[in-house]
Amino acid sequence: MQDENKRTIEIKIRVNEKERNFITEGMKSAGYVSRERFIRKMVFDGAIFRIDMTEVRELLRLIANATGNINQIVKVANQTRSIYETDVIALRLEQVEIKRNVDSVAKIYNKINTKLNKISRV
């Protein structure tokens, strides 16, 4: 029985220089090193999208920081039965920063969604 992941059939295609350059640029922009993998992905999925997740990672970092800070403040508040105004101000500043990042991520998502809608109509 042949292993399903083993590829034994070769398919060759001819392209001109412009098409080869287009494929090479597509590979680079999508982060592929293997031309074969890139072409297989394009054939089976029809498109490759590379999304910069920097803003999302920053948002997750801010949320994690805020969560840790909230937990520390709650712990101190439970022990002392009081909360410091500076802690509340710090939390509000973190909340503003998180909101700014959420808005930024939402804008990126909307741009991606708009582009995908244009592509799906073609």
N, C-alpha and C positions, 0 to 999 in steps of 0.2 A: 504494500500500500504506500502510495506516494505522500510525503509530508505536504500538508496544505500550504504551509508557508514557504516552501521551496519553489522558486520560480525557475522553470526550465525552458520556457518558451520565450524566444526573443522576437521582438517586433521592431523593425527599423523604419525610420521615417527620414525623409530628406527635407532640409530647410535651407533657405538662403542665409546670407550673412546677417541681414537685418533681423530675420526671425530668430537666428541663434542668439544675437545680442539681446533681443527682447526676452528670450528665455533666461539668459544669464542674469539680466537685470532683475527679472521676476524672482529668480532663485535668491539673489542677494537680498532683495527687499523683504522677502518672506523668511529669510534666515535659513535657507536650505543650502547644504554643501553638496549633496548628491543630486545630480541632474535627474537621474532615474527616479528617485523618490519624489522630486518636485513634479515631474511630468506625470507620474502615476497619480499623485494627489490631485493634480489638475484634471486629469481624465475622469477619475472616479467622483470627485467632489465638485468639479466645475469651477471652483474659485478658491483662492487662498487669501485670507485676511490676517494681517499681523497688526495687533492692537497694542499700543503702548499703555502698559498698566501702571506707569509711574504714579499717576494721580491716585489711582485706587490703592496702591501700596501705602502712599502717604496718608490717605484717609484712614486706612486700617491701623497704621501706626498711631495716629492721633487719637483714635477711638480707644486703642489699648492703653495709651498714656492716661487718658481721661478716666477710664475705668479703674486703673490702678490708683489714681489720685482720689477718686471718689471713695474707694475702699479704705484708703488710709485715713481720710477725713472722717468717715463713718466710725472707724475703729476708735479714733481719738475722741470723737463726740460721745460715743458710748462709754468710754472710760471716764471722761471729765464731765459729762453731761452738759457740754457747751461746745460751740463751734465758733471759730474765729472768722471775722469779717474778711480778712485777707484770703482765707481759704475759699470763701464764697466768690470773691472777686476773681481769683485764679480759675475757678471752675467756669465762671461766666466767660472769661477770655478764651479758655479751651473750647467752650461751646461755640463761640463766634468763629474760631479757627476751623472747627469741624464743619460748621455750616458753610463756610466759604469753600471748603474742599468738596463738600457734597454738591454744591452748586456747580463747581468746576467739573466734577465727574458727570453730573447730569447733562451739562453742555456737550461734553465729549460723546456721551451715549446718544444724544439727539443727533449729532453730526453723523455718527456711525449708522444710526437707524435710517436717517435720510438717504445716505449713500446706498445702503442695502435695499431700500425701497426702490430707488432708481434702477439698480441692477436687476432686481427681480421683475421689473416691468418690461425689460428688454427682451 
